[in-house]
Amino acid sequence: MSAIRWRSRRGMLELDIVLARFLDRHEARLSEDETKAYLGLLEYPDAELWDIITGKGEPEAVEKALLELIRMN
């Protein structure tokens, strides 16, 4: 299992599902900047990250295109 996939494992099942689907579809194509932005998102606590992904909250700074890819999955 890749390090990024391991760091994506969360305590909230919904997050695990969304993040796993995102990585299944896009992990191989992420640029270095997108990978850094993704890892930055993983620093948020589960509840905050879920709000960000569902559009109820916004991160301080993240590449909007990456967030849209995650939301589409």
Number of C-alpha atoms within 10 A of each C-alpha: 5 8 7 14 14 9 11 20 15 15 11 11 10 12 18 15 13 18 21 18 15 17 17 12 12 14 16 8 10 13 10 9 12 18 15 14 17 20 14 13 20 17 12 13 11 15 11 16 19 17 13 17 21 13 13 10 12 15 17 6 9 16 13 13 10 18 20 12 13 20 15 11 15
